[in-house]
Amino acid sequence: MDMGLTGKRALVCASSKGLGLGCARALAGEGVNLVMNARGAEALAQAASAIRDEFGVEVTEVVADITTAEGQARVLEAAGDVDILVNNAGGPPPGMWHDWNRDDFIKALDANMLTPIALMKALLPGMIDRGWGRVVNITSQSVKSPIPVLGLSNSARAGLTGYVAGTSRQVAGKGVIINNLLPGIHDTDRATSLDQAVVDAQGGTFEEVRAQRCASIPAGRYGTPEEFGAACAFLCSKHAGFIVGQNLLLDGGAVNTTL
Ligand code: NAP
């Protein structure tokens, strides 16, 4: 299938590893030139270099914390007039409902709600002027079904989801399409550290904890960054112009709902 993406330019935030990297690689595979971002320079340089070698696209690296105003300003300056924005950042830490104070909530809201909103506000006007754009926000299955220990994530992502629900309908008529991708458990560093947290809290081996989590997923396994990236590339493609403001679960069937 021709995705119609050759020669487009995308900003993929938080993309040196994991799901962001999966999205960057899938877009590069469709001929999209990239602006990639992460805080750690080394992993970002390695990921960018591998993409240049494998796919022959242009890759600009911006080492920055995307959740800060200063980081966003530098990323946006490097990005310029991008056609595609993939919003992503690290997820908040786990805990109990009583663990978090105001500062913890502000940090989570900054990272997982206000940062993607700020980047959309900065980049949507250019997309609207050019009559074409795509935004994919990486959120979480917790938007559909709360993960009790991730209360900060549940809260911040619900706020972003509400903003996207309205905004996506305001810009769709201008050729700009915004959707959210909701990862269930995927095999990334984030999943490894959450599994390790369960081992530390409850005992057992890492393998036992992982097997238990796999057993809770109808597909019987974790998702891969490659699968996730492919879904992102489709939502950025010319075929996705009638998919507006949706929340697409990629969870191996883990969220047990009919709709
Ligand atoms: P990951 O494997 O830990 O990768 C995170 C990536 O984001 C790294 O490249 C990291 O590089 C970068 N990053 C983190 N914080 C950043 C920041 N403030 N500014 C710029 N770059 C930043 O995580 P992942 O599994 O891909 O998860 C991505 C998102 O999906 C997270 O929000 C996570 O909560 C959510 N999610 C993941 C899963 C899952 O099972 N994997 C499930 C549901 C939701 P640096 O550390 O060098 O900055």
Residues whose N, C-alpha, C, O or C-beta is under 5 A from the ligand:
A	BS01	NAP	A14 S15 S16 K17 G18 L19 G20 N37 A38 R39 G40 A64 D65 I66 T67 A89 G90 G91 I138 T139 S140 Q141 P183 G184 I185 H186 T188 D189 R190 A191
